């Protein structure tokens, strides 16, 4: 709305019938290995909806009604959640730069780097970290901003501190993630 070009980026948890494979694939470092992710896309109600396709997302979901997106049971996390959402954040950072979307008459081509990322909840908390460490440090996304929204503070995506190295962030970021639970 208001003349802005808007894109949402989410995991591809299902075979969304309107979303088509863009043919664009990238490689991202997830933990100690490199994974290939694909971008699916549809345009609905003035919004480019982008879905990150990788088996780590699809394999966790059991149909639309029985979905257990974050864990096998409510309140329990999958052991690879930090890897799955690291993948989501990295792919979301690439989407505005590389997806050539010509969805409406007003905008065409990639979004480019002059964007505002709106990160929502712990699943996207790594996005500003990757933005700073992987892009801004190399002169990319220089004008990009991030608004971070917390919609439910009860869910915080807590993981063992020993898994920090799996996030592929510089050691200078370690202290930002360390806390003592009262």
C-alpha positions as CSV (number, residue, x, y, z in Angstrom):
1,X,0.0,0.0,0.0
2,X,0.8,3.7,-0.2
3,X,3.0,3.2,-3.3
4,X,5.4,0.9,-1.5
5,X,6.5,-2.4,-3.0
6,X,5.9,-5.1,-0.4
7,X,7.3,-8.7,-0.2
8,X,6.7,-11.3,2.4
9,X,9.2,-14.1,2.9
10,X,8.2,-17.3,4.6
11,X,9.2,-21.0,4.7
12,X,7.4,-23.2,2.1
13,X,5.6,-25.5,4.5
14,X,3.1,-26.7,2.0
15,X,2.4,-27.0,-1.7
16,X,0.8,-23.5,-1.9
17,X,-1.3,-23.9,-5.0
18,X,-0.7,-20.3,-6.3
19,X,3.0,-20.2,-5.6
20,X,5.3,-21.2,-8.5
21,X,8.9,-22.1,-8.7
22,X,10.8,-19.0,-9.8
23,X,13.7,-21.2,-11.1
24,X,16.0,-19.2,-8.8
25,X,18.2,-21.2,-6.4
26,X,20.9,-20.1,-4.1
27,X,23.3,-21.8,-1.7
28,X,23.4,-20.8,2.0
29,X,25.7,-22.0,4.8
30,X,23.6,-23.8,7.4
31,X,25.6,-25.1,10.3
32,X,28.7,-26.7,8.8
33,X,27.2,-27.6,5.4
34,X,26.0,-25.7,2.4
35,X,22.4,-26.1,1.4
36,X,20.6,-25.2,-1.8
37,X,17.2,-23.4,-1.4
38,X,14.7,-22.4,-4.1
39,X,12.4,-19.5,-4.2
40,X,8.6,-19.9,-5.0
41,X,6.5,-16.9,-5.6
42,X,2.9,-15.6,-6.1
43,X,1.4,-12.1,-6.2
44,X,-1.7,-11.6,-4.1
45,X,-3.5,-8.4,-3.0
46,X,-0.6,-6.2,-4.0
47,X,2.1,-8.3,-2.2
48,X,4.9,-10.4,-3.6
49,X,4.7,-13.6,-1.5
50,X,8.0,-15.5,-1.6
51,X,8.4,-18.9,-0.1
52,X,11.7,-20.5,0.7
53,X,11.7,-24.1,-0.5
54,X,13.9,-26.7,1.2
55,X,13.1,-30.2,2.7
56,X,13.9,-28.9,6.2
57,X,10.7,-27.0,6.0
58,X,8.4,-29.3,4.1
59,X,9.3,-32.5,5.9
60,X,8.1,-31.1,9.3
61,X,4.5,-30.5,8.3
62,X,1.7,-33.1,8.3
63,X,-1.1,-31.6,6.3
64,X,-2.8,-28.3,6.8
65,X,-4.8,-29.2,9.9
66,X,-2.1,-31.2,11.8
67,X,0.8,-28.9,11.2
68,X,3.5,-28.9,13.8
69,X,5.7,-26.2,12.3
70,X,8.0,-25.5,15.3
71,X,8.1,-28.8,17.1
72,X,6.6,-32.3,17.3
73,X,4.3,-31.2,20.1
74,X,3.2,-27.8,21.3
75,X,5.9,-26.2,23.5
76,X,8.7,-28.5,22.2
77,X,11.2,-27.3,19.6
78,X,12.6,-29.4,16.7
79,X,16.3,-29.8,17.4
80,X,17.2,-28.2,14.1
81,X,15.1,-25.1,14.4
82,X,18.1,-22.8,14.8
83,X,19.4,-24.2,11.5
84,X,16.0,-23.9,9.7
85,X,15.5,-20.3,10.7
86,X,19.1,-19.4,10.0
87,X,18.3,-20.7,6.4
88,X,15.1,-18.6,6.3
89,X,17.0,-15.4,7.4
90,X,19.8,-15.8,4.9
91,X,17.4,-16.5,2.0
92,X,15.2,-13.6,3.0
93,X,18.3,-11.3,2.8
94,X,18.9,-12.5,-0.8
95,X,15.3,-12.3,-2.1
96,X,15.2,-8.5,-2.7
97,X,18.5,-8.5,-4.4
98,X,18.1,-11.5,-6.8
99,X,14.4,-12.1,-7.5
100,X,13.4,-10.5,-10.8
101,X,9.7,-9.9,-10.0
102,X,7.5,-8.1,-12.4
103,X,4.2,-8.7,-10.6
104,X,2.4,-5.4,-11.3
105,X,2.4,-2.5,-13.7
106,X,4.1,-0.1,-11.3
107,X,7.2,-2.1,-10.4
108,X,9.5,-4.4,-12.3
109,X,12.8,-6.2,-11.6
110,X,14.5,-6.9,-8.3
111,X,13.7,-4.8,-5.2
112,X,17.3,-3.9,-4.8
113,X,19.1,-3.0,-1.6
114,X,17.3,0.1,-0.5
115,X,14.8,-1.8,1.6
116,X,13.3,-2.0,5.1
117,X,13.2,-5.5,6.6
118,X,10.5,-6.2,9.1
119,X,11.6,-9.1,11.1
120,X,8.9,-10.9,13.2
121,X,9.6,-12.9,16.3
122,X,12.6,-15.1,17.1
123,X,12.4,-17.0,13.8
124,X,13.9,-13.9,12.1
125,X,16.1,-12.6,14.9
126,X,19.2,-13.6,13.0
127,X,18.3,-11.4,10.0
128,X,19.8,-8.2,11.4
129,X,22.9,-10.1,12.5
130,X,23.5,-11.5,9.1
131,X,22.6,-8.1,7.5
132,X,25.4,-6.5,9.6
133,X,28.0,-9.3,9.4
134,X,27.5,-10.6,5.8
135,X,26.3,-7.5,3.9
136,X,27.0,-4.2,5.5
137,X,30.5,-5.2,6.3
138,X,31.0,-5.7,2.5
139,X,29.3,-2.4,1.5
140,X,26.0,-4.0,0.5
141,X,22.6,-3.0,1.8
142,X,24.2,0.2,3.1
143,X,20.8,2.0,3.4
144,X,18.8,-1.0,4.4
145,X,17.0,-0.8,7.8
146,X,15.4,-3.4,10.1
147,X,12.4,-3.1,12.3
148,X,12.2,-6.1,14.7
149,X,8.7,-7.0,16.0
150,X,8.0,-9.3,18.9
151,X,4.5,-10.7,18.7
152,X,4.7,-13.3,21.5
153,X,7.5,-12.9,24.1
154,X,6.6,-16.3,25.6
155,X,8.4,-18.0,22.6
156,X,12.0,-17.0,22.4
157,X,13.8,-19.6,20.3
158,X,16.2,-20.6,23.0
159,X,19.0,-23.0,22.1
160,X,22.1,-24.4,23.7
161,X,24.8,-21.8,23.7
162,X,27.2,-24.5,22.5
163,X,25.3,-24.3,19.2
164,X,26.3,-20.7,18.5
165,X,29.0,-21.8,16.0
166,X,26.2,-23.3,13.9
167,X,24.9,-19.8,13.2
168,X,28.0,-18.8,11.2
169,X,28.2,-15.4,12.9
170,X,31.5,-13.6,14.0
171,X,32.6,-14.3,17.6
172,X,31.9,-10.6,18.3
173,X,28.2,-11.4,18.2
174,X,28.4,-14.2,20.9
175,X,27.8,-11.8,23.9
176,X,24.6,-10.6,22.3
177,X,23.1,-14.1,22.5
178,X,24.3,-15.1,26.0
179,X,22.0,-14.7,28.9
180,X,21.3,-16.2,32.2
181,X,17.8,-17.5,32.7
182,X,16.5,-16.3,36.1
